Amino acid sequence: MNRPRIGIVILAAGTSSRLGRPKQLLDLGGEPLIRHTVRNAISSDAGRVILVLGNRADEIAAAAGELGQQTIVNPAYCDGQSTSMVSGLGALGADVDAAIMMLGDQPTVDPTVLDALIRTFAETSAAIVQPRYRGTPGNPVLFRQDLFPELLEVTGDLGARGIIKRRSEDIAYVDIDQALPPDVDSDQDYEALKAAWTLV
C-alpha cells in the first residue's frame, strides 16, 4: 500500500462574531486554543499543514507558534469560510493526493482521528473520508484531489457541506468511539470545552 500524500488545511480565519472575541486565542490548558489544533495536525501522518488566518492574523499566528505549519492570510475572510478553503487549497497546490479540511476551533480532534482518515483513504481511495463519532458524521473531512475543482467553486459560508451532501454515496466513513468534537461558538461552549479538557 503506497503512502498517500496528504495535506491538512486548518480554517482559522473567522471573526468569532458570536463569541465576541477570537476563539483562536482562548486559553486551554495554559496554551492558546489554536496551538493545540495546529500541534495535532502537525503530529499526524499528513505531509503538509496549511494554517489559514484572516481576522487578527498577526496575533493569532504568534499564538500558534512555529510548529512546522505554513501560515497564510486570506484577505477575503469576511466573505465566508469558503474563501479560506479556497486560499488553503491554493497554497497546498495539486501535489497531494487528498486534503483534510480541519476547523481551527476543534482542538480535541487529535492525531489518531486524522491518521484514521489517512489510513482509510490509503485503503479505499474514496473520494471523501469522514469521521463518524458514535454514529454522527462530523469534522474534519478528507477530500480526494480530483474534488479540488468542486471545492474551489464553493462560495459563502457553507464550506464543503454541499459537496458532502451531493456526493454522499462516495463517502467512506471512519467510526470513532468518541463524542462529537465540540467547537467554540459561545462562552457556554468554551466553559464546556475547558471542563472536558481537565478530564483528559
C-alpha positions as CSV (number, residue, x, y, z in Angstrom):
1,M,0.0,0.0,0.0
2,N,1.5,3.3,-1.1
3,R,1.5,6.0,1.4
4,P,-0.7,8.8,0.1
5,R,0.4,12.5,0.1
6,I,-2.0,14.3,2.4
7,G,-2.2,17.9,3.2
8,I,-4.2,19.5,6.0
9,V,-5.9,22.9,5.7
10,I,-6.8,24.5,9.1
11,L,-9.6,27.0,8.7
12,A,-9.0,29.7,11.3
13,A,-9.6,33.0,9.7
14,G,-13.0,33.9,11.1
15,T,-14.0,36.8,13.3
16,S,-15.7,34.7,16.1
17,S,-18.6,37.1,15.9
18,R,-20.9,35.0,18.1
19,L,-18.3,34.7,20.8
20,G,-17.3,38.3,20.6
21,R,-13.5,37.7,20.8
22,P,-11.1,35.5,18.8
23,K,-11.7,31.9,19.8
24,Q,-8.3,31.0,18.4
25,L,-6.7,32.9,21.3
26,L,-8.7,31.4,24.1
27,D,-6.7,29.8,26.9
28,L,-6.9,26.0,27.0
29,G,-4.6,24.2,29.5
30,G,-2.2,27.2,29.5
31,E,-1.9,27.5,25.7
32,P,-3.9,29.2,23.0
33,L,-6.6,27.1,21.6
34,I,-5.2,27.4,18.0
35,R,-1.8,26.0,19.1
36,H,-3.5,22.7,20.2
37,T,-5.2,22.4,16.8
38,V,-2.0,23.1,14.9
39,R,0.0,20.7,17.0
40,N,-2.5,17.9,16.4
41,A,-2.3,18.4,12.7
42,I,1.5,18.6,12.7
43,S,1.7,15.4,14.8
44,S,-0.4,13.4,12.2
45,D,0.9,11.5,9.2
46,A,0.0,14.3,6.9
47,G,2.9,15.7,4.9
48,R,1.9,19.4,4.9
49,V,-0.2,21.6,7.1
50,I,-1.6,25.0,5.9
51,L,-2.9,27.3,8.6
52,V,-5.3,29.9,7.0
53,L,-5.8,33.1,9.0
54,G,-7.6,36.3,8.4
55,N,-9.0,38.3,11.3
56,R,-6.2,39.5,13.7
57,A,-3.8,37.3,11.7
58,D,-0.5,38.5,13.2
59,E,-1.7,38.0,16.7
60,I,-3.1,34.5,16.0
61,A,0.0,33.5,14.0
62,A,2.1,34.4,17.0
63,A,-0.2,32.4,19.3
64,A,0.1,29.4,17.1
65,G,3.8,29.5,17.1
66,E,6.2,27.8,14.6
67,L,5.3,24.2,14.8
68,G,6.1,23.3,11.2
69,Q,2.9,24.6,9.5
70,Q,2.8,27.0,6.6
71,T,0.7,30.1,7.6
72,I,-1.2,32.1,5.0
73,V,-3.6,35.0,5.3
74,N,-6.9,35.1,3.5
75,P,-7.7,38.7,2.7
76,A,-11.3,37.8,1.8
77,Y,-12.1,36.1,5.1
78,C,-15.1,38.3,5.7
79,D,-16.8,36.7,2.6
80,G,-17.2,33.3,4.4
81,Q,-15.4,30.1,5.2
82,S,-15.3,29.0,1.6
83,T,-12.8,31.7,0.8
84,S,-10.4,30.3,3.4
85,M,-10.9,26.8,2.0
86,V,-10.0,28.2,-1.5
87,S,-7.0,30.0,-0.1
88,G,-5.8,26.9,1.7
89,L,-6.2,24.7,-1.4
90,G,-4.3,27.3,-3.5
91,A,-1.4,27.2,-1.0
92,L,-1.5,23.4,-0.9
93,G,-1.3,23.1,-4.7
94,A,-2.0,19.9,-6.7
95,D,1.0,17.9,-5.5
96,V,-1.1,16.0,-2.9
97,D,-3.5,13.0,-3.3
98,A,-6.0,14.5,-0.8
99,A,-6.6,17.3,1.6
100,I,-8.2,17.3,5.0
101,M,-10.3,20.3,5.9
102,M,-9.9,20.9,9.7
103,L,-11.7,23.6,11.8
104,G,-9.4,25.8,13.9
105,D,-11.7,25.7,16.9
106,Q,-11.8,21.9,17.4
107,P,-8.7,21.2,19.5
108,T,-10.0,17.8,20.6
109,V,-9.5,16.4,17.1
110,D,-6.3,14.5,17.9
111,P,-3.8,12.9,15.5
112,T,-5.4,9.5,15.9
113,V,-8.5,10.8,14.2
114,L,-6.5,12.4,11.4
115,D,-4.4,9.3,10.9
116,A,-7.6,7.1,10.8
117,L,-8.8,9.3,7.9
118,I,-5.5,9.0,6.1
119,R,-5.3,5.3,6.7
120,T,-8.8,4.7,5.3
121,F,-8.1,6.8,2.3
122,A,-4.9,4.8,1.6
123,E,-7.0,1.6,1.8
124,T,-10.0,2.7,-0.2
125,S,-9.1,5.7,-2.3
126,A,-12.5,7.1,-1.5
127,A,-13.5,10.5,-2.9
128,I,-14.5,11.6,0.6
129,V,-13.5,10.2,4.0
130,Q,-15.4,11.4,7.0
131,P,-15.3,10.5,10.7
132,R,-18.5,9.2,12.3
133,Y,-18.5,9.9,16.1
134,R,-20.7,7.2,17.7
135,G,-22.9,7.3,14.7
136,T,-22.9,11.1,14.0
137,P,-20.8,12.3,11.0
138,G,-18.5,15.3,11.8
139,N,-15.3,17.0,11.1
140,P,-12.6,17.0,9.8
141,V,-13.2,15.7,6.3
142,L,-10.8,14.4,3.7
143,F,-11.3,15.2,0.0
144,R,-9.5,13.4,-2.8
145,Q,-7.5,15.6,-5.2
146,D,-10.0,15.3,-8.1
147,L,-12.6,17.0,-6.0
148,F,-10.5,20.1,-5.6
149,P,-12.1,21.9,-8.6
150,E,-15.5,21.5,-6.9
151,L,-14.2,22.8,-3.6
152,L,-12.7,25.8,-5.4
153,E,-16.1,26.7,-6.7
154,V,-17.8,26.9,-3.3
155,T,-18.9,30.3,-2.2
156,G,-20.3,31.8,1.0
157,D,-20.0,30.4,4.5
158,L,-21.2,26.9,3.9
159,G,-17.8,25.3,3.4
160,A,-17.9,21.9,1.7
161,R,-21.3,20.7,3.2
162,G,-23.0,20.9,-0.2
163,I,-20.4,18.7,-1.8
164,I,-20.6,16.2,1.0
165,K,-24.4,16.0,0.6
166,R,-24.2,15.8,-3.1
167,R,-21.6,13.0,-3.1
168,S,-23.0,11.1,-0.1
169,E,-22.6,7.8,-2.0
170,D,-18.8,8.4,-2.4
171,I,-18.1,8.8,1.4
172,A,-16.0,6.2,3.3
173,Y,-16.9,6.6,7.0
174,V,-14.4,6.1,9.8
175,D,-16.2,5.1,13.0
176,I,-14.7,6.9,16.0
177,D,-15.7,5.8,19.6
178,Q,-15.6,9.4,20.9
179,A,-18.2,12.1,21.3
180,L,-18.6,14.6,18.5
181,P,-15.8,17.2,18.8
182,P,-17.1,20.4,20.2
183,D,-16.5,23.7,18.5
184,V,-16.5,27.0,20.3
185,D,-19.2,29.5,19.3
186,S,-20.2,30.8,22.7
187,D,-19.0,31.3,26.2
188,Q,-21.0,28.2,27.2
189,D,-19.1,26.2,24.6
190,Y,-15.8,27.5,25.9
191,E,-16.7,26.6,29.5
192,A,-17.8,23.1,28.4
193,L,-14.6,22.6,26.5
194,K,-12.5,23.7,29.5
195,A,-14.4,21.3,31.7
196,A,-13.9,18.4,29.3
197,W,-10.2,19.3,28.8
198,T,-9.5,18.9,32.5
199,L,-10.8,15.3,32.4
200,V,-8.4,14.3,29.6
